[in-house]
């Protein structure tokens, strides 16, 4: 009887709208993200340009993968109802921001850490083999960005002394959405209308948790390495320059020729005696934070 009662309760819970179930399922990890030191510091305006640039670079790889898989499945009934490229897609905005921060050869300079690459690989796997799970990634990222974007934009603009005209902050600007509240209502209604059986709903909710906290999955491992003073098994030495790598190669970043003085200053005034590993911990924490602030405001 207890088993029957439990199954009945589970079925009743799953009868709720998918958007509500998604919010409930990610509540715990949302609270974890809210309480990270980096999030608290960011809300106080305590963020360096290095961390912000690293985050922007990681987001570029993540959204490039997500939007590639969305395009692959735009006509698939498991995703088509929530296909809003003009309103939500972020790749072009991130390209604009990266050019501002790194210059015209930004593709050769931006880093893609292992943790980000794993997230990218998961997105491609889902898009190719389990497209019904794409909605979990799209919901947690896009609606989170849309909800919390303006708050984060103002904080970053002030803390990093970025231009009032919005350069470097295109990611947070949704020109295709005139009314965020009404659009989120439309998006949730479309998502709630997706046809899913009980088993699929459960899988989507589990995927939402994974989508919400890619950084937390690597955070503990990184902290352990820091505590040992090692990076990839070797002692970490502080570096003033940021190590960057393309997807297929690694090299030390040097100053790019022919850049405007203001942009060049932005790239080099943020050098600090802090290891690249610690920078990635801060940046990865922010990946979770960008979603956490947004979902809190949904």
C-alpha positions as CSV (number, residue, x, y, z in Angstrom):
1,X,0.0,0.0,0.0
2,X,2.8,2.4,0.8
3,X,4.4,1.7,-2.6
4,X,1.0,2.4,-4.3
5,X,0.7,5.6,-2.3
6,X,4.2,6.7,-3.3
7,X,3.5,5.9,-7.0
8,X,0.3,7.9,-6.9
9,X,2.0,10.8,-5.3
10,X,4.7,10.7,-7.9
11,X,2.2,10.6,-10.7
12,X,0.3,13.6,-9.2
13,X,3.5,15.5,-8.9
14,X,4.4,14.8,-12.5
15,X,1.0,16.1,-13.6
16,X,2.1,19.6,-12.9
17,X,3.3,21.9,-15.7
18,X,6.8,21.1,-16.9
19,X,8.0,24.7,-16.1
20,X,6.9,24.4,-12.5
21,X,8.5,20.9,-12.2
22,X,11.7,22.4,-13.6
23,X,11.8,25.2,-11.1
24,X,11.2,22.8,-8.2
25,X,13.8,20.3,-9.4
26,X,16.5,22.9,-9.6
27,X,15.6,24.7,-6.3
28,X,18.4,23.0,-4.3
29,X,21.2,23.7,-6.8
30,X,19.9,27.2,-7.3
31,X,20.4,27.8,-3.6
32,X,23.9,26.4,-3.8
33,X,24.7,28.8,-6.7
34,X,23.3,31.7,-4.7
35,X,25.6,31.0,-1.8
36,X,28.9,30.7,-3.8
37,X,31.5,33.3,-2.7
38,X,31.9,34.5,-6.2
39,X,28.2,35.2,-6.6
40,X,28.1,37.2,-3.4
41,X,31.2,39.1,-4.4
42,X,29.8,39.8,-7.9
43,X,26.6,41.2,-6.4
44,X,28.7,43.6,-4.4
45,X,30.5,44.6,-7.6
46,X,33.7,42.8,-6.7
47,X,34.7,41.1,-10.0
48,X,37.8,41.5,-12.1
49,X,38.0,41.8,-15.9
50,X,39.9,38.6,-16.1
51,X,37.1,36.6,-14.6
52,X,34.5,38.3,-16.8
53,X,36.4,37.7,-20.0
54,X,36.9,34.0,-19.1
55,X,33.2,33.6,-18.4
56,X,32.3,35.3,-21.7
57,X,34.7,32.9,-23.6
58,X,33.2,29.8,-21.9
59,X,29.7,31.0,-22.6
60,X,30.6,31.4,-26.3
61,X,31.6,27.7,-26.5
62,X,28.5,26.6,-24.6
63,X,26.0,28.6,-26.6
64,X,27.6,27.7,-29.9
65,X,27.1,24.0,-29.1
66,X,23.6,24.6,-27.7
67,X,22.4,26.6,-30.7
68,X,24.0,24.2,-33.2
69,X,22.0,21.4,-31.7
70,X,18.8,23.5,-31.5
71,X,19.2,24.2,-35.3
72,X,19.6,20.5,-35.8
73,X,16.3,19.9,-34.1
74,X,14.3,23.0,-34.9
75,X,11.7,20.9,-36.8
76,X,11.7,18.1,-34.4
77,X,8.4,18.1,-32.4
78,X,10.2,17.4,-29.2
79,X,11.8,20.9,-29.5
80,X,10.1,22.9,-32.3
81,X,7.4,24.6,-30.1
82,X,10.2,26.4,-28.1
83,X,12.3,27.4,-31.1
84,X,12.9,31.2,-30.7
85,X,16.2,32.0,-32.4
86,X,15.5,35.7,-33.0
87,X,14.5,36.3,-29.5
88,X,16.9,34.1,-27.5
89,X,20.0,32.9,-29.3
90,X,23.2,34.3,-27.8
91,X,26.1,33.2,-30.1
92,X,26.1,36.4,-32.2
93,X,26.0,38.6,-29.1
94,X,28.9,36.7,-27.5
95,X,30.9,37.1,-30.7
96,X,30.4,40.9,-30.4
97,X,31.5,40.9,-26.8
98,X,34.5,38.8,-27.5
99,X,35.7,41.1,-30.3
100,X,35.4,44.0,-28.0
101,X,37.4,42.4,-25.2
102,X,40.0,40.5,-27.3
103,X,40.0,42.2,-30.7
104,X,39.4,41.0,-34.2
105,X,41.5,37.8,-33.7
106,X,39.5,36.8,-30.7
107,X,38.9,33.2,-32.0
108,X,42.6,32.5,-31.7
109,X,42.9,33.9,-28.2
110,X,39.9,32.7,-26.2
111,X,40.4,29.8,-23.9
112,X,38.2,26.7,-23.7
113,X,38.9,24.9,-20.4
114,X,38.3,21.2,-19.9
115,X,35.1,21.7,-17.8
116,X,33.6,23.8,-20.5
117,X,34.5,21.3,-23.2
118,X,32.7,18.6,-21.2
119,X,29.6,20.7,-21.1
120,X,29.9,21.3,-24.8
121,X,30.2,17.5,-25.4
122,X,27.1,16.8,-23.3
123,X,25.1,19.3,-25.4
124,X,26.2,17.7,-28.7
125,X,25.4,14.2,-27.3
126,X,21.9,15.3,-26.2
127,X,21.2,17.1,-29.5
128,X,22.2,14.1,-31.5
129,X,20.8,11.2,-29.5
130,X,18.3,12.6,-27.0
131,X,16.9,15.8,-28.4
132,X,13.9,15.7,-26.1
133,X,16.3,16.7,-23.3
134,X,17.4,19.9,-25.1
135,X,14.5,21.8,-23.6
136,X,16.1,21.4,-20.2
137,X,19.3,23.1,-21.3
138,X,17.5,25.8,-23.2
139,X,15.1,26.6,-20.4
140,X,17.7,26.9,-17.7
141,X,20.1,29.0,-19.8
142,X,17.9,31.3,-21.9
143,X,15.1,32.1,-19.3
144,X,17.8,32.4,-16.7
145,X,19.7,34.9,-18.8
146,X,16.6,36.7,-19.8
147,X,15.4,37.1,-16.2
148,X,18.6,38.0,-14.5
149,X,20.4,39.6,-17.4
150,X,19.6,43.3,-16.7
151,X,20.6,43.0,-13.0
152,X,24.0,41.3,-14.0
153,X,24.5,43.8,-16.8
154,X,24.2,46.8,-14.5
155,X,26.5,45.3,-11.9
156,X,29.2,44.3,-14.5
157,X,28.9,47.7,-16.3
158,X,29.6,49.5,-13.1
159,X,32.2,47.2,-11.6
160,X,34.2,46.9,-14.8
161,X,33.7,50.5,-15.9
162,X,32.4,49.4,-19.2
163,X,31.0,52.0,-21.7
164,X,27.4,53.2,-21.0
165,X,26.7,52.5,-24.6
166,X,26.8,48.7,-23.9
167,X,30.0,47.5,-25.4
168,X,31.1,44.2,-23.9
169,X,27.6,43.5,-22.6
170,X,25.7,42.4,-25.7
171,X,25.2,39.0,-24.1
172,X,22.8,40.5,-21.6
173,X,20.8,42.4,-24.1
174,X,17.8,40.7,-25.8
175,X,16.8,43.1,-28.6
176,X,14.2,40.6,-29.9
177,X,12.2,40.6,-26.6
178,X,10.2,43.7,-26.1
179,X,8.4,42.5,-22.9
180,X,10.4,39.9,-20.9
181,X,7.5,39.0,-18.7
182,X,5.1,38.3,-21.5
183,X,7.7,36.4,-23.5
184,X,8.5,34.1,-20.5
185,X,4.8,33.4,-20.2
186,X,4.7,32.4,-23.8
187,X,7.8,30.3,-23.6
188,X,6.6,28.4,-20.5
189,X,3.2,27.8,-22.1
190,X,4.9,26.4,-25.2
191,X,7.1,24.2,-23.0
192,X,4.2,23.0,-20.9
193,X,2.5,21.9,-24.1
194,X,5.3,19.6,-25.2
195,X,4.0,16.0,-25.3
196,X,5.9,13.9,-22.8
197,X,5.2,10.8,-20.9
198,X,6.1,10.4,-17.2
199,X,9.4,8.7,-17.9
200,X,10.5,11.5,-20.3
201,X,9.5,14.2,-17.9
202,X,11.7,12.6,-15.2
203,X,14.6,12.5,-17.6
204,X,14.1,16.1,-18.6
205,X,14.1,17.2,-14.9
206,X,17.3,15.2,-14.2
207,X,18.9,16.9,-17.3
208,X,17.8,20.3,-16.0
209,X,19.8,19.7,-12.8
210,X,22.8,18.8,-14.9
211,X,22.3,21.8,-17.1
212,X,22.0,24.1,-14.1
213,X,25.2,23.1,-12.5
214,X,28.0,22.2,-14.9
215,X,30.4,24.2,-12.9
216,X,29.6,22.5,-9.6
217,X,30.4,19.1,-11.1
218,X,34.1,20.2,-11.5
219,X,34.2,22.7,-8.7
220,X,35.2,20.2,-5.9
221,X,37.9,18.7,-8.1
222,X,39.4,22.1,-8.8
223,X,39.3,23.1,-5.2
224,X,41.2,19.9,-4.3
225,X,43.9,20.7,-6.8
226,X,44.2,24.2,-5.4
227,X,44.5,22.9,-1.9
228,X,47.4,20.7,-3.1
229,X,48.9,23.7,-5.0
230,X,48.9,21.7,-8.2
231,X,47.5,22.0,-11.7
232,X,47.4,18.9,-13.9
233,X,49.6,17.1,-11.4
234,X,52.3,19.8,-11.4
235,X,53.1,22.6,-9.0
236,X,51.2,25.8,-9.9
237,X,53.3,28.9,-10.5
238,X,51.6,32.3,-10.5
239,X,51.4,33.9,-14.0
240,X,50.7,37.4,-15.0
241,X,49.5,36.5,-18.5
242,X,46.4,34.4,-19.1
243,X,47.1,31.1,-20.7
244,X,44.8,30.6,-23.6
245,X,44.2,27.8,-26.1
246,X,42.3,27.0,-29.1
247,X,40.3,23.8,-29.2
248,X,43.3,22.0,-30.8
249,X,46.3,23.9,-29.5
250,X,47.8,25.8,-26.5
251,X,50.0,28.8,-26.3
252,X,50.7,31.8,-24.2
253,X,48.7,34.9,-25.1
254,X,50.7,37.8,-26.3
255,X,49.5,41.4,-27.0
256,X,47.7,41.5,-30.3
257,X,49.0,44.1,-32.7
258,X,47.0,47.1,-34.0
259,X,44.4,47.2,-31.2
260,X,42.9,50.4,-29.9
261,X,44.6,51.8,-26.8
262,X,41.5,51.5,-24.7
263,X,40.8,47.9,-25.6
264,X,44.5,47.0,-25.1
265,X,44.4,48.6,-21.7
266,X,41.3,46.5,-20.8
267,X,43.2,43.4,-21.7
268,X,46.2,44.1,-19.6
269,X,45.1,46.2,-16.6
270,X,43.5,43.1,-15.0
271,X,46.7,41.0,-14.7
272,X,46.9,39.7,-11.2
273,X,49.3,37.4,-9.2
274,X,46.7,34.6,-9.2
275,X,47.0,31.2,-10.8
276,X,45.0,30.3,-14.0
277,X,43.5,27.4,-12.0
278,X,42.0,29.8,-9.4
279,X,40.7,32.0,-12.2
280,X,38.9,29.1,-13.7
281,X,37.3,28.2,-10.4
282,X,35.9,31.7,-10.2
283,X,34.8,31.7,-13.8
284,X,33.1,28.3,-13.5
285,X,31.3,29.5,-10.4
286,X,30.0,32.4,-12.4
287,X,28.6,30.1,-15.1
288,X,26.2,28.7,-12.4
289,X,25.6,32.1,-11.0
290,X,24.3,33.5,-14.4
291,X,21.6,30.9,-14.3
292,X,20.9,31.2,-10.6
293,X,20.2,34.9,-10.6
294,X,17.9,34.4,-13.6
295,X,15.9,31.5,-12.3
296,X,15.4,33.3,-9.0
297,X,13.7,36.1,-10.9
298,X,11.5,33.9,-13.0
